[in-house]
Amino acid sequence: MIKDKKSEKSFRKARISLPVLLLGAVLLFPGCGNASDSAYASGMSALKSEDYNTAITNFQSAVDSEGREAEGYRGLGIAYLNLGDYENAVNAFSKSLAAIKYPRQNKSFREDVLFYQAQAYVEEQQYDNAMTIYNELIKSEEHAGQAFLLRGKLYALENKFGQAGQDFQKALELDNSYEIYLEIYDIYVQNNRQADGAAFLKDALNQKPSESDDYYQLGRICYELKDYGKAEKYLKKAIEKNIPGAVMLLGRVYSDTGDYESAEDLYQSCIDNDTSVSLGYNGLALIAIMKGNYDDALQKIQAGLDTDEAEYKEELLYNEIIAYEKKLDFKTAASKMESFLKSYPTNQKAVQENLFLQSRVTETEATASENVTSSSVSSSSPSDVSNTQSEASGSTQSKTTDTADTDQSNASYNSAGEGQSNGDDSGSYQGTVDADNDGYDDNTGVYYGTVYGTDTSTYGNYDSAGYYDGSTGY
């Protein structure tokens, strides 16, 4: 079982953003003049804690008071990127690049900033500016593979899949790791071209595993290809070798095939063996939600939160909201979502789900108000009763019938608020669906995290291994 909780968190969150994934491991250099009490160090600490407003304050101080303009503006750019303020992010990265005194000596730092700036341009849909940067970066001796991959992603955004495929092939010529194959697959999935992406994954299966982590990657590939038997085999080997992420993905394999008993045994072992207790409780809560046992799910979620382990706190809090939503307690769900978004403002799925919850709360309040009106009408004079009751009951019947049908079918809702049937008469949910690989079940809405998927709309999940220390070697 997983023993290294710190490395588990690092691994789980490594694929949130392509620039972090691709640059984090290769841009680690020893810092210079990086005192722990400096404004710059405080800014980096706030960045890792996802406290972006505090990070901005500290990085600005590093620029103004410590003379660390290149590093400070880079930090400002990353913070703005996380907050969705792409215009200020682009400007901060431009100032960072301008402040580099010796570009040749600090080539890796400069390229790191360029990758971030290109991503900000992409988010602003300024594709020409991003393309210009990627065209420069493909000439890099160190990062050409990453540049080809990201330029291919940009071509895909522009529906130029022929050029995208060519760039992906060039990226694989420079780095044919399983991880890159999976990144390419995810890009195709995000553009509704699963078949094209699957072709790359099938090519990846021709490679033989050489390292312990390869078994996990092969498990992920087989999972995406829906070859659950082989996925289980590879993931069990990965678990034997203590590879982070393997437990959660194997649990997903079991739940996808309706083998809830094996999934529950797996998650319970995480609790019993004290390997990753919050992971275990989160997994058990997910199964309970799928079975329609929402009160049991809430108990499991609270037990996971009581561990004070940070690794799965976001998933647990989100699934708590989903459980209340399934109970049709939209008011409580909406209240908890408000608190959730204060802690995780960049969780785009939560932002979308919040819109749905707000609409349900409004509908519920409107129905209650209509019921009160109908009740008051019953005490009115006989001549007023007929027409008023007819109008009120018609509106009320429509909404209450909708609520009743939702309750009877135990239906789930997606992030857009569209009802989805559970698929059988018993009301229990069989299997899971995550067509877009964002870590959320498309039917139940439960949150698995990012063990196997990507959420490229967020940038906030970094750890110490994902940050260049900012030293420019001055």
N, C-alpha and C positions, 0 to 999 in steps of 0.2 A: 504493500500500500504506500501511498504518498507520505513521505516523512518530512520533506523539506518544504514547509509552508511558504517561506519567502520566495523560493524559486518557483513554486506553483503559481503564486500571484504574478510573478514576472512573466512566466510562460503564458498564462491565460490572457494576459493583456498585451502581448507582444504584437498582435495583428490588428490592433484598433486602427492604426494609421500607417499607410504605406511608408511615408518618410521615416517614421520612428522605427519601424521594422527593419528597413533597409539600411538606415544610417546608424542606428543606435549601437550596433555591435562593432562597427568598424571605426567609430570616431571617438573612442575613449582614450584620452591622453592624460598624463599627470598634470594636475593644475599647478598654477604658479601664482603666488600672492593671493591665495583663496582662503583667507582667514575665516574661521567658522562664524565670527561675529560681524562679518562685513555685510553691507547691504546686498551685494550680489549673491552671497551665500544664502542670505535670508530669502532672496527672491527665488533662488533655485529650490529651496525647501518649500516655499509656498506653492511653487509650480507643481512640485511632485505631490503636494497635498491637495491639488486642484483648487487652491484658494487664489484665483487668478487676479482678483482686484488687489489683494495684498501683494501679490507678485509684481504687479504693475507699479505699485508705490515703491517697492524696494528696488526694482530694476531702474526706475527713473532716478532714484537716489544714487545708484551705482554710476549712472551716467553723469549726473550733476556733481557729485561729491567725491567719487573715487576714480574718476577718469577712465572708467571701463566702458567706453562708448561702444565698441564693436560687440562685446559680450552682452552689455546691458540692453542695447537696442535689439539684439537677437532674442533675449529673454522677453522683452516687451512684445516683440512680434509673435512669439509662441503663445503668450498669454492672451493677446488680442485674438489670435487664431482660435483658441479654445472658447473665447466668448462670442465668436461669430462676428467680430468686428473686423472684417477682412480688409477694409480700406486702410484702417490704422495699422493692421498687420503688415500690409504691403509697404507702407511708408516706413515702418520701423525696420523692416528687413533692408530696405534701400539705404537707410542711415547706417545700419550695421555694416553693409558692404562698403559704403563710402568711408567708414572709419577704420577699415583694415589698413594698417600702415605698410605692411609688407605682404602683398597678396601671394607672391610666389612662395614665401616661407610659410604662409598660412593657407595653403591651397585647400586642405581638407576642411578647414573651418569655413572658408569662403563657399565651397561647394555645398556644405551642409546648409548654410543660410539660403543659398540659391534653391535648394530643394524645397525648403519651407516656403520661400517666396512664391515659387511656382505653384505650390498647393493653394496658397492664398488667392492667387490669380484664378486658379481653376474654380474655387468656391465663388469667386465673383463673376464667373463665366467669361473672364477675359482670356479666352483660350489662345489667342494669338500671342499674348505676352508669355503665357506659360509655355507655349510651343517654342518660342525663342530661347527660353532658358533650357528646356530639355535638349534642343538642338546643340546648345553649347556643352551640356553635361555629357552627351554621348561621346564626346572626345576625351572624357576623363579616363586616365589610366586606372583609377581606383574604383570609380562608380559608374562606369559605362553600362553595366548590366542593369543597375537600378534605373538609370535614365531611359534605357530602351523599354523597360517594363512600364514605367510611368508615362512615357510618350505613347506607348501602345494603348494604355488606359485612356489617355486623352483622345486618341484617334477613335476609340470605341465610343466615347461620349459624343463624338461628332458623326457617329454612324459610318465611319470609314474602317470597316472591319477587315478589308483586305490589307490595308497598311498596318492595322493593329496586329494582325496575325504575323506579318513579317517582323515587326518589332519584338513580338513575344518569342519568336524563334531565335532572334539575335540575342535576346536576354538569356534564353536557355543555353545558347552556345557558350555564354560566359559564366553561367551559374545554373546547372541543371539539378539543383536540390529539389526535394519533394515540396519544400515550402514555396518555391517559385511556381511550380506547377499548380499548386493550390491557389496561389494568388491569381494566376491567370484564369483559372476556373471561376473564381469568385467574380472577376471582372465580367466574364461572359454571363454569369448568372444575373448580375445586376442589370444587364442589358437584355434579359430574357432570351439568351442564347445558350441554354443549358447543354444542348447537344454538341455545340462547338467546343464548349468548355470540357465536356466529358471526354472528347477525343484526346485532349491534352492529358487528362488524368489516366486514360488507358495507356498512353505512351509511357507515363511515369511508372506504371506497374512492370515495365520491362527491366527496370533497374533492380538490382538485388540490394537488400539492406546491408549496410556495413557498420552502422553505429546503433547504439541502444535506442536513440531517439527515432531512428528510421522506422521502428515498429509502430510507434505512435502515428507517424506521418502516413504510413501505409494503412493503418486503421482508419484514419480520417479519409483517405482517398477511397477506400472500399466503402466506407459509410456514405460518401457522396454518390458513389455509383450504385448504392442500395444493395451491395453484396454483403449483407449483414453477417453471414456465416464467416467469411474471411475477415471482416472487420472485427468480429469477436475474437477470432484467433490471434490477430496481430495485437489487439488492445490488451489481451490477457498477458501476452509476452511483455508489453510495455509496462503493465502494472507490476509484473515481477521484477522489472528493472527500475522501479520507482520513477517512472517518467511522468512528470506533472501533466494533468489534463486527461490522462487515460481513463481514470475512474469515471469522471463525469460523462465522457463520450461513450463509454461502455454502457453506462446507465441509460443513455439516450438510445443506444442500439436496442436494449431490452424493451424500453417503453415504446419504441417505434413498432416493434413486433408484437406488442401486447403482452410481453412476458413480465408483468408487473412484479411477480414474486421474486424473480431473479434480480430485478432492479432494486427492490426493497432490501433484499439480502445484501446486495452490494453497498448500498448507502448506509445500512445499519452497521456494516463492518467498519465503515469509516468512523462511526461514533464509538463502537465498542473497542476498537483498537487505538482510539485517540490519534488518528492520523490526520484527519481534517473533519472536525466535528461539524462546523458550519456547512461544509459541503454536504455532509450526510443528511443533516436536517433539511437543507434546501431541496435535496433530491427526494426525500420522503414527502415533503410538502408538494412537490410537483406531481408525484404519483397520486397523492390524495386529491389534488385538484382534478386530475384526469378522471378519477373515479367518482367525482362529485361529492367527496367528503370534505366540504369546505371548512367546517369547524375543526376537524382533525388537522387540516392543512394549517390553519391559523395557530393551532397549538404547536405544531412542528416549527413553524416560522418563528414564533416567540422563543422557543427553546434555542433555535439557531442564533437569534439576536442576543440572547442571554449569555452566549459564550464570549461575547466581546471580540470575536475574531473578525478582522476587517475584510478577509478575502472574499466572502460572499454576502457582505452586508447589503450591497446595492441590489443584488438578485433577490435576497430575502425581503427587503422592503418593497420592492416592486411586486413580488408575488403576493405579498400581504394585500396590496391594493386589488390585485386580480381576484383574490379569494373573496373579499368583500363585494366586489362587483358581481361575482357569480352568485352571491347570496342576495343579489338585488338591493344591497344596502349601498346605494349610489352616493348618498350623502357622506357616509363614513369614508368610502373609497375616494371621493373627491377631496375631502379634508386631508387625508393622508397623502394624496397626490400633491397637494399644495406644499406640504412639508418636504416631500421627496424632491420636488423640482428645485427647492431652495438649496438642497445638498448636491443635486445632480442636474444642473441646468442644461447641460449639453446632451442629455439623454433624449434624442429626438423621438424615439418611440413613446416615451412618457409624455412628451409635449403633445403628440398626436392623440394619445389615449386620454389626456386631460380634456381635450376638446369634446370627445365623446362623453366623458363623465359629466362635464358641465351641461351638456345638452340633456342628459338623462335626469340630472337634478332639476333642471328647469321644467322638464316635462312632468316630473313627479310633483313638483310644487304646483304646477298649473292644474294637474288633476285634482290635487287636494283642495285647491281653491274652488274648482268647479263643483266638487262634492259639497262643500260648505254652501255654495250658492244654491245648489239643488235642494239642500236641506232647509234653507231659509224660505225657499219658494213654497215648500209644502205647508207653511203656516200662513201663506198669503191668502188673499180673497179668492174664491173659486174662479172668478172670471180671469184672474191673472195666472192661474196655475197651469193651464193646459199648454199654452204656447211656450212659457218659460221652461217648463219641465221637458218639453219635447226638444228644445234647443240644447239645454244643458245635458240631458241624458244622451243625446246623439254624440256630442263631443266626448263626454265622459266614457261612454261605452267604447268608443274607438280606442282611447288610451288605456283603459283598464283591461280591455281584451288583449291589447298588445302586451301588457305586463303579465297577464295570466298565461298567455301562450308562451312567453319567455320562460316563466316559471315551470310550466308543465313539461316543456321540451328540454329544459336545462340547456338552452342554446348558449353558444358563446358568441363573443363579438370581436371583430378584428379592430385594428387601430383606427379605422375610419368609422367605426360604429355600425358596421353592417352585420346583421345577424347571420350566424352560421350554425347549421344543424350539427349535432354530435354524431349523427350517422347511424344510430340504431334506436329501437323503440324503448330500450331500457333506460336511456338517458345517460349511460356511461360512455365515456370517450375511449375509443380504441385507436392506438397509434398516435403519432405526432406528425406534423407537417411544418417544414421550415424551408419553403421554396426559395426564399431570398437569402438564406444563410446569414440572417442577422442576429441569431441567438434567441429569437422569440418563436414560440409555437404559433403558427398562423391561425389555428383554430381556437386554442384555449387562451392564447395571449401570455402564457407563462414564460418567464425569463430564465434561460439557461446560462446566460452569460456569453462570453466570447471564446470559449474553449476551442470551438471548431469553426466559428463563423467570423464574419467581419462586419463592422459597423463603421463605414468610412465617413459617416457624417459627424463623428465625434473625435476629439483629439485629447481628451482629458485623462486617459488612463496610462500614465507612464510610471516607471520606477527608476531606481538609480542606474540600472543597466541601460536605460533607454535615453540617457542624456549625455551629450558631449559636455564636458565641464566648462566650456566657454573660453579656455585659455587660448590666447592667440600668439603666445610665444614672444611677446614684446620684451 
